[in-house]
Amino acid sequence: MKKNQIQSGDHVYVICRNPHAASVAMIQEAEVIENPEKNGDKALLLNDFCYEFAEDDAVFPTFEEAQLIYKQIYDED
């Protein structure tokens, strides 16, 4: 999902890695907000933290789409 395809207030899903355990990742819901540090830009609000929304971030409109990619990356079946 491209940055220009979403609006402030949208809820999206991202795959997040645990910074303390590189092999641990999960799908989490984030809200798209106006970037408080860059007027007119978007950011992701996740776990009460604001993250700059980069154009190459993997952001998904539904949990199911995020889960499909998650399984492709992390499942070892």
Secondary structure, DSSP 8 states (H G I E B T S, - for coil): --GGG--TT-EEEEEEEETTEEEEEEEEEEEEEE-SSSTT-EEEEETTEEEE--TT--EESSHHHHHHHHHHHH---
